[in-house]
Amino acid sequence: MKKVLTVLALSALMITSQAFAAEPAKPAAPQQPKIAVVDIQKVVAASSQVKALKSSQEAKNKEIAAFIKKAQEDVNKQTDAKKKQSLAESYEKQLKQKREANLKDYTAKLKAADADITKQIGAKATELGYTMVLPKSAVVWGGEDITATVLKSIK
């Protein structure tokens, strides 16, 4: 009887020690977040893409203004009321199409510039070891300002 109890006790001890040995290792403590802040307005203003987009938009606005002036002159030259009305409607339709095309092009280029700037900020933050980047305007206190570093790398 004593032998049976001894064998059972040893078996139980071996089983529990194997169970503890088979227990998976505890995961490492979570990494402490390293937070950076960026002044988005400064970065956007310094972006060559955004500068080019602004100058392109200004040129397109001048073209539209010239088109409007020409249209007004042409409409005013007409003496026949029906022809005048028809011409005005034609110019209005053309103007609407130009504005819509301009807006569509501007929006697409702006989205591309935004995506590129975001990508560049993310790449610089990752390179510097940050786990999170927030807009400076959204943070009351804390975070390390990496705006100057980002501005050096923005194209």
C-alpha positions in Angstrom: 0.0 0.0 0.0 2.8 2.4 0.9 4.4 1.6 -2.5 1.3 2.4 -4.3 0.9 5.7 -2.5 4.5 6.6 -3.1 4.2 5.7 -6.8 1.0 7.8 -7.0 2.6 10.8 -5.2 5.7 10.6 -7.5 3.4 10.4 -10.6 1.4 13.4 -9.5 4.6 15.3 -8.8 5.9 14.4 -12.3 2.7 15.3 -14.0 2.4 18.7 -12.3 6.1 19.5 -13.0 5.5 18.7 -16.6 2.4 20.9 -16.7 4.3 23.8 -15.3 7.2 23.2 -17.7 4.8 23.2 -20.6 3.2 26.5 -19.6 4.0 29.1 -22.3 6.4 31.9 -21.4 4.7 35.1 -20.4 4.7 37.8 -23.1 7.1 40.6 -22.6 5.8 43.8 -21.1 4.1 46.0 -23.6 6.3 48.7 -25.1 5.8 52.1 -23.7 4.5 54.4 -26.4 6.8 57.1 -27.6 4.6 60.0 -28.8 5.6 62.8 -31.1 3.7 65.9 -32.2 4.0 67.7 -35.5 2.7 71.2 -36.5 0.8 70.0 -39.6 0.2 73.6 -40.8 3.9 74.4 -41.0 4.7 71.1 -42.7 1.9 71.6 -45.3 3.0 75.2 -45.9 6.6 74.0 -46.5 5.6 71.2 -48.9 6.7 71.8 -52.5 3.7 69.8 -53.7 1.3 72.1 -51.9 3.2 75.2 -53.1 3.0 73.9 -56.7 -0.7 73.1 -56.3 -1.4 76.6 -55.0 0.4 78.3 -57.9 -1.4 76.0 -60.4 -4.7 76.8 -58.8 -4.0 80.5 -59.0 -3.2 80.2 -62.7 -6.4 78.2 -63.4 -8.4 80.9 -61.5 -6.9 83.5 -63.7 -7.9 81.5 -66.8 -11.4 81.2 -65.5 -11.5 85.0 -64.8 -10.3 85.7 -68.3 -13.0 83.3 -69.7 -15.7 85.1 -67.7 -14.5 88.5 -69.0 -14.5 87.3 -72.6 -17.9 85.7 -72.2 -19.4 88.9 -70.8 -17.9 90.9 -73.7 -19.3 88.4 -76.2 -22.7 88.4 -74.6 -22.8 92.2 -74.4 -21.9 92.5 -78.1 -25.0 90.5 -79.1 -28.0 92.7 -80.0 -30.6 90.0 -80.6 -32.2 89.0 -77.3 -32.6 85.3 -78.2 -29.0 85.0 -79.4 -27.9 86.8 -76.3 -29.7 84.5 -74.0 -28.5 81.4 -75.9 -24.9 82.6 -75.8 -25.1 83.4 -72.1 -26.5 79.9 -71.4 -23.7 78.3 -73.5 -21.0 80.3 -71.6 -22.6 79.4 -68.3 -22.5 75.7 -69.1 -18.9 75.9 -70.2 -18.0 77.8 -67.1 -19.7 75.2 -64.9 -17.8 72.4 -66.7 -14.5 74.3 -66.3 -15.1 74.9 -62.6 -16.1 71.3 -61.9 -13.0 69.9 -63.8 -10.8 72.4 -61.9 -12.3 71.3 -58.5 -12.0 67.6 -59.4 -8.3 68.0 -60.4 -7.5 70.2 -57.4 -9.2 67.7 -55.0 -7.3 64.7 -56.5 -3.9 66.5 -56.3 -4.7 67.7 -52.7 -5.4 64.2 -51.6 -2.2 62.9 -53.2 -0.2 65.7 -51.5 -1.9 64.9 -48.2 -1.1 61.2 -48.5 2.5 61.9 -49.4 3.0 64.3 -46.5 1.4 61.8 -44.1 3.7 59.1 -45.5 6.8 61.2 -45.0 5.8 62.2 -41.5 5.2 58.5 -40.7 8.6 57.4 -42.2 10.5 60.1 -40.2 8.7 59.2 -37.0 9.4 55.5 -37.5 13.0 56.3 -38.2 13.2 58.2 -35.0 11.5 55.4 -33.0 8.2 57.0 -32.3 5.1 54.8 -32.0 2.6 57.5 -32.4 2.4 61.0 -34.0 -0.3 63.5 -33.2 -1.1 66.9 -34.6 0.4 69.6 -32.3 -2.9 71.4 -32.3 -4.6 68.4 -30.7 -2.2 68.0 -27.8 -2.4 70.2 -24.8 0.6 68.8 -23.0 3.2 66.1 -23.8 4.8 64.5 -26.8 8.1 65.5 -28.4 7.8 68.1 -31.1 9.5 66.7 -34.3 8.3 69.4 -36.6 11.7 70.8 -37.3 13.1 67.4 -38.1 10.1 66.6 -40.4 10.5 69.9 -42.2 14.1 69.0 -43.1 12.9 65.9 -44.8 9.7 67.2 -46.5 10.0 67.5 -50.3 
